[in-house]
Amino acid sequence: MPRTKPSPKWRSGCPLNASIEMLGDRWSLLIIRDMMLGGARTFKEFLGSREKIATNILADRLRRLEAYGIITMQRDPGDGRKVFYLLTRKGIDLAPVLTEMVLWASAHERTENQVLVREMQKDKLGFIAAVKKRCAEQTELLAKSSTDSHK
Amino acid sequence: MPRTKPSPKWRSGCPLNASIEMLGDRWSLLIIRDMMLGGARTFKEFLGSREKIATNILADRLRRLEAYGIITMQRDPGDGRKVFYLLTRKGIDLAPVLTEMVLWASAHERTENQVLVREMQKDKLGFIAAVKKRCAEQTELLAKSSTDSHK
């Protein structure tokens, strides 16, 4: 895949370490979860998460995720003052990571959302493929509508 | 699976959130990586990681990982003043999470250790099974040798 920007400096060349530097905090993966599984796209929607992220932390994490190329910010086609966020291909490719983290926790801890967990357990690859397809369609649709409004 | 201890209080019932609360920091998964892939077992071996973890952070993370039941501390059978750390079943079950994080970063960033990455890409399930088997054998062997020394 073409790489137009130089990679940021990581603490080491280990790919796991690179993942951790991008995602290893208490909030980034929750934002990605809300986009990927909950269809959240706006600042207000992210603020509504059950874990009650603070506005300053949310703003910081959105900036970081955008800088890492995991999400992209778009102007609302109908109202240029409004912005929304979409997962990039790189962000969408996190579906297997999130799925394995959900399966691990649900196997070893008392957690909720057993309907989702059973769906993952029943057909993990099918679940991941469906999530990726839905996210990609949403990204394409919104990117298209944004382009259309500028014609 | 029997649960003898109550789960800690999470920010929400979401299983992804539980994973993040246990692992969502800049160091815990690197310690698990060093145990899982590098065979590290002692404080000194963890300190030798390429990312240069500080001693106080390492001590804190080992305590946290033990409290979450991801690793277990054992006395060295030959010298009771020495301790070493082993992955529990719960810790070993993180192999798919680490694998997906490695594959994701190596697909989207410039990273090293391409031999390992190719091995994962070629046969992901086989790789995970082999890692789990090796860790389980190590845990059993060391636990056995620890028990033997107390007979």
Chai-1 contact restraints between the chains, C-beta under 6 A:
chainA,res_idxA,chainB,res_idxB,connection_type,confidence,min_distance_angstrom,max_distance_angstrom,comment,restraint_id
A,S7,B,E109,contact,1.0,0.0,6.0,A-B,restraint_1
A,S7,B,R110,contact,1.0,0.0,6.0,A-B,restraint_2
A,R11,B,E51,contact,1.0,0.0,6.0,A-B,restraint_3
A,S12,B,R50,contact,1.0,0.0,6.0,A-B,restraint_4
A,S12,B,E51,contact,1.0,0.0,6.0,A-B,restraint_5
A,G13,B,T111,contact,1.0,0.0,6.0,A-B,restraint_6
A,G13,B,E112,contact,1.0,0.0,6.0,A-B,restraint_7
A,P15,B,V102,contact,1.0,0.0,6.0,A-B,restraint_8
A,P15,B,A105,contact,1.0,0.0,6.0,A-B,restraint_9
A,P15,B,S106,contact,1.0,0.0,6.0,A-B,restraint_10
A,P15,B,T111,contact,1.0,0.0,6.0,A-B,restraint_11
A,L16,B,R33,contact,1.0,0.0,6.0,A-B,restraint_12
A,L16,B,M101,contact,1.0,0.0,6.0,A-B,restraint_13
A,L16,B,V102,contact,1.0,0.0,6.0,A-B,restraint_14
A,N17,B,E51,contact,1.0,0.0,6.0,A-B,restraint_15
A,A18,B,A105,contact,1.0,0.0,6.0,A-B,restraint_16
A,A18,B,E109,contact,1.0,0.0,6.0,A-B,restraint_17
A,A18,B,T111,contact,1.0,0.0,6.0,A-B,restraint_18
A,S19,B,M101,contact,1.0,0.0,6.0,A-B,restraint_19
A,S19,B,A105,contact,1.0,0.0,6.0,A-B,restraint_20
A,I20,B,L29,contact,1.0,0.0,6.0,A-B,restraint_21
A,G24,B,R26,contact,1.0,0.0,6.0,A-B,restraint_22
A,R26,B,G24,contact,1.0,0.0,6.0,A-B,restraint_23
A,L29,B,I20,contact,1.0,0.0,6.0,A-B,restraint_24
A,R33,B,L16,contact,1.0,0.0,6.0,A-B,restraint_25
A,R50,B,S12,contact,1.0,0.0,6.0,A-B,restraint_26
A,E51,B,R11,contact,1.0,0.0,6.0,A-B,restraint_27
A,E51,B,S12,contact,1.0,0.0,6.0,A-B,restraint_28
A,E51,B,N17,contact,1.0,0.0,6.0,A-B,restraint_29
A,K90,B,H108,contact,1.0,0.0,6.0,A-B,restraint_30
A,D93,B,W104,contact,1.0,0.0,6.0,A-B,restraint_31
A,P96,B,E100,contact,1.0,0.0,6.0,A-B,restraint_32
A,V97,B,E100,contact,1.0,0.0,6.0,A-B,restraint_33
A,V97,B,M101,contact,1.0,0.0,6.0,A-B,restraint_34
A,V97,B,W104,contact,1.0,0.0,6.0,A-B,restraint_35
A,E100,B,P96,contact,1.0,0.0,6.0,A-B,restraint_36
A,E100,B,V97,contact,1.0,0.0,6.0,A-B,restraint_37
A,E100,B,E100,contact,1.0,0.0,6.0,A-B,restraint_38
A,M101,B,L16,contact,1.0,0.0,6.0,A-B,restraint_39
A,M101,B,S19,contact,1.0,0.0,6.0,A-B,restraint_40
A,M101,B,V97,contact,1.0,0.0,6.0,A-B,restraint_41
A,V102,B,P15,contact,1.0,0.0,6.0,A-B,restraint_42
A,V102,B,L16,contact,1.0,0.0,6.0,A-B,restraint_43
A,W104,B,D93,contact,1.0,0.0,6.0,A-B,restraint_44
A,W104,B,V97,contact,1.0,0.0,6.0,A-B,restraint_45
A,A105,B,P15,contact,1.0,0.0,6.0,A-B,restraint_46
A,A105,B,A18,contact,1.0,0.0,6.0,A-B,restraint_47
A,A105,B,S19,contact,1.0,0.0,6.0,A-B,restraint_48
A,S106,B,P15,contact,1.0,0.0,6.0,A-B,restraint_49
A,H108,B,K90,contact,1.0,0.0,6.0,A-B,restraint_50
A,E109,B,S7,contact,1.0,0.0,6.0,A-B,restraint_51
A,E109,B,A18,contact,1.0,0.0,6.0,A-B,restraint_52
A,R110,B,S7,contact,1.0,0.0,6.0,A-B,restraint_53
A,T111,B,G13,contact,1.0,0.0,6.0,A-B,restraint_54
A,T111,B,P15,contact,1.0,0.0,6.0,A-B,restraint_55
A,T111,B,A18,contact,1.0,0.0,6.0,A-B,restraint_56
A,E112,B,G13,contact,1.0,0.0,6.0,A-B,restraint_57
